[in-house]
Amino acid sequence: MCTNNVEITKDQEREALEQIKALVAGLGPNSYIATAFRGVFDIAEENIDNDFSGNPVDHAQELGEQLAQRTVQVGQLAEERDEYKARAEAAEAQLIVLKAKLYDYMAAQAERRDQS
């Protein structure tokens, strides 16, 4: 991390994190701040150890956006499914009509043969 163009080492970050943890712990486990920070210290330690900056709020927002997109996609796919279902039902009805016509044609042909 860099503040005011001064590099801060991982050890300094860990030390600062320990101080913050102690301060929050001093408020008691049922304090509003302790409740808000629950799990955050683990993420901060992972960030320091792995050289990245994961943030649960950002992650939750990204997941919310992805959920919104997927919800739209589900709606679109449901509309497509309904359209294909209607097409299949129409094709099935047309097939029944064509089968009936074929049967009538074949019956007429057989009757003509029998009459000849």
C-alpha positions as a LaTeX table, in Angstrom:
\begin{tabular}{lrrr}
\hline
Residue & $x$ (\AA) & $y$ (\AA) & $z$ (\AA) \\
\hline
Met1 & 0.00 & 0.00 & 0.00 \\
Cys2 & 1.18 & 3.53 & $-0.67$ \\
Thr3 & 0.14 & 6.71 & 1.13 \\
Asn4 & 1.63 & 10.08 & 0.43 \\
Asn5 & 4.13 & 8.38 & $-1.89$ \\
Val6 & 5.60 & 6.38 & 1.03 \\
Glu7 & 5.66 & 2.61 & 0.68 \\
Ile8 & 4.23 & 0.71 & 3.61 \\
Thr9 & 5.57 & $-2.77$ & 4.19 \\
Lys10 & 3.48 & $-5.84$ & 4.79 \\
Asp11 & 4.83 & $-5.97$ & 8.34 \\
Gln12 & 3.68 & $-2.40$ & 8.93 \\
Glu13 & 0.25 & $-3.30$ & 7.53 \\
Arg14 & 0.06 & $-6.35$ & 9.81 \\
Glu15 & 1.06 & $-4.21$ & 12.82 \\
Ala16 & $-1.59$ & $-1.62$ & 11.98 \\
Leu17 & $-4.17$ & $-4.37$ & 11.56 \\
Glu18 & $-3.31$ & $-5.80$ & 14.99 \\
Gln19 & $-3.74$ & $-2.35$ & 16.53 \\
Ile20 & $-7.12$ & $-1.94$ & 14.86 \\
Lys21 & $-8.17$ & $-5.43$ & 15.99 \\
Ala22 & $-7.21$ & $-4.60$ & 19.57 \\
Leu23 & $-9.13$ & $-1.32$ & 19.43 \\
Val24 & $-12.27$ & $-3.03$ & 18.09 \\
Ala25 & $-11.93$ & $-5.92$ & 20.55 \\
Gly26 & $-11.82$ & $-3.34$ & 23.34 \\
Leu27 & $-15.31$ & $-2.20$ & 22.36 \\
Gly28 & $-16.73$ & $-5.61$ & 23.21 \\
Pro29 & $-18.11$ & $-8.36$ & 20.99 \\
Asn30 & $-21.60$ & $-6.85$ & 20.86 \\
Ser31 & $-20.56$ & $-3.36$ & 19.79 \\
Tyr32 & $-21.87$ & $-2.05$ & 16.51 \\
Ile33 & $-18.35$ & $-1.64$ & 15.19 \\
Ala34 & $-17.30$ & $-5.15$ & 16.23 \\
Thr35 & $-20.38$ & $-6.52$ & 14.50 \\
Ala36 & $-19.62$ & $-4.58$ & 11.33 \\
Phe37 & $-15.99$ & $-5.73$ & 11.34 \\
Arg38 & $-16.82$ & $-9.43$ & 11.86 \\
Gly39 & $-14.88$ & $-11.35$ & 9.21 \\
Val40 & $-13.25$ & $-8.23$ & 7.80 \\
Phe41 & $-9.97$ & $-8.76$ & 9.62 \\
Asp42 & $-9.59$ & $-12.19$ & 7.99 \\
Ile43 & $-10.07$ & $-10.59$ & 4.59 \\
Ala44 & $-7.51$ & $-7.90$ & 5.43 \\
Glu45 & $-4.99$ & $-10.57$ & 6.45 \\
Glu46 & $-5.61$ & $-12.45$ & 3.20 \\
Asn47 & $-5.17$ & $-9.23$ & 1.25 \\
Ile48 & $-1.82$ & $-8.59$ & 2.91 \\
Asp49 & $-0.63$ & $-12.18$ & 2.49 \\
Asn50 & $-1.76$ & $-12.50$ & $-1.14$ \\
Asp51 & $-1.04$ & $-8.98$ & $-2.42$ \\
Phe52 & $-4.57$ & $-8.21$ & $-3.48$ \\
Ser53 & $-7.37$ & $-6.01$ & $-2.27$ \\
Gly54 & $-10.54$ & $-8.01$ & $-1.82$ \\
Asn55 & $-13.48$ & $-6.08$ & $-0.45$ \\
Pro56 & $-16.67$ & $-7.86$ & 0.63 \\
Val57 & $-18.85$ & $-4.84$ & $-0.16$ \\
Asp58 & $-17.51$ & $-4.60$ & $-3.70$ \\
His59 & $-17.85$ & $-8.36$ & $-4.10$ \\
Ala60 & $-21.45$ & $-8.26$ & $-2.86$ \\
Gln61 & $-22.25$ & $-5.45$ & $-5.28$ \\
Glu62 & $-20.72$ & $-7.39$ & $-8.16$ \\
Leu63 & $-22.73$ & $-10.46$ & $-7.18$ \\
Gly64 & $-25.86$ & $-8.31$ & $-7.01$ \\
Glu65 & $-25.20$ & $-7.00$ & $-10.51$ \\
Gln66 & $-24.58$ & $-10.52$ & $-11.79$ \\
Leu67 & $-27.80$ & $-11.69$ & $-10.16$ \\
Ala68 & $-29.73$ & $-8.87$ & $-11.84$ \\
Gln69 & $-28.25$ & $-9.81$ & $-15.21$ \\
Arg70 & $-29.05$ & $-13.50$ & $-14.68$ \\
Thr71 & $-32.59$ & $-12.60$ & $-13.65$ \\
Val72 & $-33.06$ & $-10.73$ & $-16.92$ \\
Gln73 & $-31.59$ & $-13.68$ & $-18.82$ \\
Val74 & $-33.92$ & $-16.10$ & $-17.06$ \\
Gly75 & $-36.88$ & $-13.94$ & $-18.07$ \\
Gln76 & $-35.70$ & $-13.84$ & $-21.67$ \\
Leu77 & $-35.14$ & $-17.59$ & $-21.74$ \\
Ala78 & $-38.60$ & $-18.19$ & $-20.27$ \\
Glu79 & $-40.10$ & $-16.08$ & $-23.07$ \\
Glu80 & $-38.12$ & $-18.05$ & $-25.67$ \\
Arg81 & $-39.21$ & $-21.33$ & $-24.08$ \\
Asp82 & $-42.86$ & $-20.25$ & $-24.23$ \\
Glu83 & $-42.45$ & $-19.23$ & $-27.87$ \\
Tyr84 & $-40.88$ & $-22.58$ & $-28.80$ \\
Lys85 & $-43.57$ & $-24.43$ & $-26.86$ \\
Ala86 & $-46.28$ & $-22.58$ & $-28.79$ \\
Arg87 & $-44.49$ & $-23.38$ & $-32.07$ \\
Ala88 & $-44.26$ & $-27.06$ & $-31.11$ \\
Glu89 & $-47.96$ & $-27.16$ & $-30.24$ \\
Ala90 & $-48.83$ & $-25.52$ & $-33.57$ \\
Ala91 & $-46.60$ & $-27.97$ & $-35.45$ \\
Glu92 & $-48.20$ & $-30.88$ & $-33.61$ \\
Ala93 & $-51.67$ & $-29.65$ & $-34.55$ \\
Gln94 & $-50.59$ & $-29.27$ & $-38.16$ \\
Leu95 & $-49.15$ & $-32.79$ & $-38.11$ \\
Ile96 & $-52.49$ & $-34.17$ & $-36.87$ \\
Val97 & $-54.28$ & $-32.40$ & $-39.74$ \\
Leu98 & $-51.77$ & $-33.75$ & $-42.27$ \\
Lys99 & $-52.10$ & $-37.28$ & $-40.90$ \\
Ala100 & $-55.88$ & $-37.02$ & $-41.20$ \\
Lys101 & $-55.57$ & $-35.84$ & $-44.80$ \\
Leu102 & $-53.17$ & $-38.68$ & $-45.59$ \\
Tyr103 & $-55.55$ & $-41.19$ & $-44.05$ \\
Asp104 & $-58.46$ & $-39.78$ & $-46.08$ \\
Tyr105 & $-56.35$ & $-39.92$ & $-49.25$ \\
Met106 & $-55.24$ & $-43.50$ & $-48.59$ \\
Ala107 & $-58.82$ & $-44.56$ & $-47.77$ \\
Ala108 & $-60.07$ & $-42.98$ & $-51.01$ \\
Gln109 & $-57.35$ & $-44.74$ & $-53.00$ \\
Ala110 & $-58.25$ & $-48.08$ & $-51.42$ \\
Glu111 & $-61.93$ & $-47.54$ & $-52.16$ \\
Arg112 & $-61.14$ & $-46.76$ & $-55.82$ \\
Arg113 & $-59.08$ & $-49.95$ & $-56.08$ \\
Asp114 & $-61.89$ & $-51.94$ & $-54.52$ \\
Gln115 & $-64.39$ & $-50.48$ & $-57.00$ \\
Ser116 & $-62.26$ & $-51.28$ & $-60.02$ \\
\hline
\end{tabular}
